[in-house]
Amino acid sequence: MKAAPFAYVRPSTLPDAIAELASTDGGGKVIAGGQSLVPVLAMRLARPETLVDINSVAELDRIGTAGGYLEIGATVRQRRVERDPVSAAVPLLGMALPWVGHRELRSRGTVCGSLAHADPAAELPAVACCLNAELVVTGTGGARRVPAREFFSGAMTTALGPSDILTAARFPIAGRGEGFGFAEIARRHGDFALAGVAARVRVRGAETDAELTGFGVSDRPVTCSAGGELATALSECGGDVSRLASTLSGPLTAVAEELVDTDGDAHASRDYRRRLFRTLASRELSKAYERARRSAGEVNP
Ligand SMILES: Cc1cc2nc3c(=O)[nH]c(=O)nc-3n(C[C@H](O)[C@H](O)[C@H](O)COP(=O)(O)OP(=O)(O)OC[C@H]3O[C@@H](n4cnc5c(N)ncnc54)[C@H](O)[C@@H]3O)c2cc1C
């Protein structure tokens, strides 16, 4: 099919882009990489009156570190983030990006576009939630920072208002003693995940804490801040990583019951997704824990 007719504007400043969106009274849509929006237009699942192309807004095309964050502007392509050495400051991003579709898609698709699109099975929203990234939203009232865990409110639904632009995503830079894990199961490489996990573990002396985000398992990325049982299970294993899987299986069963609340579909039942989630979570938490201990200097690199 072909898209329904729409007007197209390409402003060169952020205030103009916001004004263009505001003037459509909810009938406009931002286009960034077009990798999700164009197929949706072609299928006529969306019929915006106006597309506001933000690719000529120079200030949105920046990536760099500042104030403890890696900041990625709205027009920065996923592939650029993947290749830029500055991204090493956020290892979880580097682990997740190769899972986002295919390289050709990533050379057009933007990080902020993926967050704004908010597919429940997408990788980058899960990374943002696991790290509780700050999402910078700019609209007619100015800019505000929304924690990622408050940004996603349902499938394809976010805190963005009709004339808001997600101008940047700020991911916290990893510190000493932090380790990460990321994995998913999809039917083919490049497909959206049936179930996936992002894990972050922090080891500080005798204290361990962990954060686990599931995706493809609910209508949005779901995060468990595992200060309790999971962190205890990780700590109890001490150096014996071979014991981790069995020690984690009890607490993870409860976590899977709580977090995996999607209905079954043609590809996988809820029970199967719960099993996938438990298995992936156990593996990735174990890896993240080992990496955290290496980063803390507790074991040799
Ligand atoms: C075959 C195929 C396979 C794919 N596989 C995956 C996959 O495995 N995992 C995955 O995560 N994604 C996948 N994608 C989607 C891809 O990653 C997109 O790049 C991404 O979801 C959207 O980024 P974009 O810049 O192209 O956004 P666009 O397509 O331009 O926009 C997507 C939506 O976000 C809005 N939007 C975009 N930028 C902003 C902004 N700055 N502020 C406010 N709203 C904005 C648009 O209005 C639109 O509603 C796939 C796409 C295709 C076609």
The ligand as a Gaussian input file, in Angstrom:
#p B3LYP/6-31G(d) Opt

LIG

0 1
 C       12.561000      -4.995000       9.191000
 C       12.713000      -4.211000      10.475000
 C       13.212000      -4.867000      11.590000
 C       13.379000      -4.142000      12.770000
 N       13.850000      -4.820000      13.852000
 C       13.974000      -4.149000      15.015000
 C       14.434000      -4.811000      16.190000
 O       14.767000      -6.000000      16.183000
 N       14.508000      -4.093000      17.330000
 C       14.155000      -2.775000      17.384000
 O       14.229000      -2.172000      18.446000
 N       13.735000      -2.119000      16.300000
 C       13.636000      -2.763000      15.118000
 N       13.185000      -2.090000      14.025000
 C       12.853000      -0.637000      14.143000
 C       14.112000       0.219000      14.015000
 O       14.997000      -0.026000      15.061000
 C       13.804000       1.724000      14.051000
 O       15.000000       2.333000      13.681000
 C       13.416000       2.380000      15.353000
 O       12.398000       1.698000      16.036000
 C       12.838000       3.764000      15.133000
 O       13.842000       4.685000      14.896000
 P       13.693000       5.724000      13.713000
 O       14.713000       6.775000      13.968000
 O       13.736000       5.029000      12.399000
 O       12.242000       6.377000      14.015000
 P       11.060000       6.757000      13.012000
 O       10.642000       5.579000      12.216000
 O       11.411000       8.004000      12.272000
 O        9.929000       7.123000      14.083000
 C        9.336000       6.105000      14.880000
 C        8.273000       6.752000      15.791000
 O        8.901000       7.571000      16.769000
 C        8.519000       8.948000      16.602000
 N        9.763000       9.712000      16.772000
 C       10.960000       9.457000      16.176000
 N       11.899000      10.281000      16.663000
 C       11.278000      11.074000      17.564000
 C       11.719000      12.114000      18.424000
 N       13.009000      12.483000      18.478000
 N       10.820000      12.741000      19.225000
 C        9.519000      12.359000      19.209000
 N        9.046000      11.355000      18.445000
 C        9.907000      10.727000      17.627000
 C        7.904000       9.051000      15.224000
 O        6.933000      10.085000      15.158000
 C        7.293000       7.670000      15.064000
 O        6.057000       7.611000      15.735000
 C       13.021000      -2.757000      12.838000
 C       12.529000      -2.111000      11.696000
 C       12.372000      -2.826000      10.522000
 C       11.832000      -2.101000       9.323000

